[in-house]
Amino acid sequence: MFILIGSHLKSRPVPGGRRGTMLCRQCGHETEFMEHETQENLRLYLIDVVGYGAKRVMRCRDCGGAVVTKDIDQTAAKIDQAGTLAGHVSDVVNEGRRLMASEQVQAATRDATEGA
């Protein structure tokens, strides 16, 4: 039996994030860099299971190379579980809590316990 396990890097631009021009160490071009938020996802059989390792980087527009600079606030990087198995489980639990808190469920529960 084989177990396929690995990781996947997600990266997305930060809305309203910083931009700047600098020399890219990977491609050698002087080009625009944009602030991105990156996150590693643990994968099991090509399914993202859980996210970890969120950080902010400046990403090269030409080659996608990333540079971590000291002036980027790393505390702003949040781990996003959307699209992972952990995120789906969390969504189901939150939906269950929302439904259990609804007035219809509480009224039905009240009616069932009073009738017993």
Secondary structure, DSSP 8 states (H G I E B T S, - for coil): ----EEEEEEEEE-TT--EEEEE-TTT--EEEEEEEEEEEEEEETTEEEEEEEEEEEEEETTT--EE--TTS-GGG-----TTSHHHHHHHHHHHHHHHHHSHHHHHHHHHHHHH-
